[in-house]
Amino acid sequence: MKIAVFGGSFNPLHVGHIYISEAVRTELGYEKIIFVPSNISSHKEDFSGITSSARLEMIKDALKEYDNFIVDPSDIERGGVSYTIDTINHIYKNYSFDGKPGFIIGDDLLKDFPTWKTVDKLKELIDLVVVRRISDKNLDSNLPNYYIKNAIIALSSTEIRERVKQGKTIKHMVPESVRLKIVENGYYK
């Protein structure tokens, strides 16, 4: 089985995340995409006030209809700051797969990738898959193993949280199950 890992805060998961995952899966022939929500992101500060378990519940609800997507709670269960090397080590210990797992990042993170914890070891363990978030051109880097030429969806979790805070609609920006959980629980207000 050929797998790719998609880590992130997913705070909240939105349609851009799902689109990117499906683009990577179909373009590169991955059988499964494993979503691994971070507990505490090492790359972003979280001022949303929502718990990791609430994010995990929203992600599980949203992705249960997708046969090719798996939600792995290991980073949240491990606690503390989530580092990609720990996630990838967990994947190697707990999943059977062919070759190296793909690891999906946005081109907005590519510039800082060389500074990630134990990056040299990480590069040995993964096929880096870079998706477009900010530029429709391949960014100048010798790092990516694969560069996906996906359509850029101008949508971010930060924007969604801000829209909720302002009382604006997020319908069709997030899966309906996520929207309903946000409304029912008063998240991001």
N, C-alpha and C positions, 0 to 999 in steps of 0.2 A: 504494500500500500504506500502511495506517495502522499506525504502530508506537508502542510504549511502551518506555521504558528502565527497568530495575530494577537499581539499583546497590546495593552493600553488601558487607560482608565475607563473608557467607554462611559463617560459621565455627562449625559446618557449616551447609550448606543443610538445611532441614527442611521438613516437610509444610506448615507455615504459609506459607512462602515460595511454595510451589507453589500452594496454595489461593488466596492473595492474587492471584497473577499470573493465574490462570484467572478469578477473579472480575472483575478489571479488564478482562481481554481480552473476556470475554463481555458484561459490562455496558456497556462503552463501544465495543465493536465493533472492537477492535484486531485486526489480522491476525497480528502478531508481537509477542512480548515479548522484548526483548533483555536478557539478564542480563549485567551488567558487574561482575565481582568486583573490589573495590578491591585495590590493592597494599598500601598502608598507609592506613587510614581516617583522614580528617581529623576524624572525630566520635567515634571510640572508640579506646581503648587496647587493644592485643592482647597478652595474657599467655599465650596458648595454646601457644606453642612450635611451631606447625605452619607450614610454609612456604606461601607464596603459590601455588607450583606444585602442592603437594599439595591445597590447597583447590580450585584450578582443575580438577584431575583428577577430584575427587569431584563437582564441579558438572557437568562434561561427562558423566560416566558416568550421573548421576542424570537428566539432562534429555534424553539422546539419544532416548528413546522419545516425546518430545513434539514433534509436527510444528510447533507454533506458537511454540516457544521456541528462541531462539538464544543461544549463549554467546559473548561477545566478550571476548577476553583483553587488550584494549588497555591498560587501567589497569595490569595486572600487567606487561605488556611495556614500558610507558613507565617503570616504576619510580618510586621516591619516593612522596611523599604523593599520594593520589588526590583530586582536586578535581572536583566535578560539572561545572564549566564546561569543563574539559579533556575530560571524557567526552563531553559534549554536542557540543563542537566536532568531536571525532572522529566522532561519529554523523553529523553534517552532511556531513563530508568523504567518508565511506565507505559510506553507505547512501542508497538512493533511497526516498522516502516522500512521502506526501501531507500537506499542512498542517504543523503542528508535531508533533514527537514528544511523547508523554506522558512524564512523569517521575514514577515512583511513589515516594512516601515514606509512612512510618507517621505517624500523628497524634502519636506521641511525639517526632518530629523537627520538627514544624510550628512550635513556639514559637521554635526557634533558626534556622529557615530564613532570616529576614531578615538574619542575621549571616554567611551563607555567602559565600565568595569571589565577587566580582563578581556579586552577587545581582540587581542591576538588569538587567544584560545577560542573565543566566540566565533571568529572568522573561520577557524578550522572545522567547527561543528555544524555550521549552517550554510545554506545557500541564501544570500541576502536578496530579497525581492523588494525593489523600490517602486512605489506607486506615486503617481502625480497628485500633488495637493496644491502646489503653488506655481508650478511652471509647466507649460506644455512642451518644453524642450528637455532633453536629457541634461541633467546638471553635470558639470565637469567633475568627475570623480572616477577613480579606478576601483572603487569599492563594490558596486553592485554586481552580483552574479547575473541578475535579471532586472530589466527595467520595463515595467508595464506601461503601455501607451493608452492608459484609460482616460476617459473624459473626466475633466476636473469638475467636481461637484462643490460649489462654493457654499459649504455648510460645515459648521463646527459645533462641537458640544458646548463651547463657550457661548456661541451665538444663541443656541437653544436655551441654555440656562438664563441668559439675559432676556430673551423673549418671554420666558415664563415669569421672570421677576417683574417685567413690565406689563403682564397680563395679555400679551399678544398670543395669537394662535401658533401652535407647532404641528398642527394636523398635516400629515403627509411628509413631515420632516423627520419624524421618528415612527417606528412601527406602532400601530394602534395600541397594542398591549402596553407599550412603554408610555405612550401619552396618557392612557387611562390611569396607570400607576402614579404618574406625576401629579395628575389632577386629584385623584382620590387621597393621596398622602400629603399633598401640599409641598412636594419637593421643590427646591430651588426658589422659593419665594423670599 
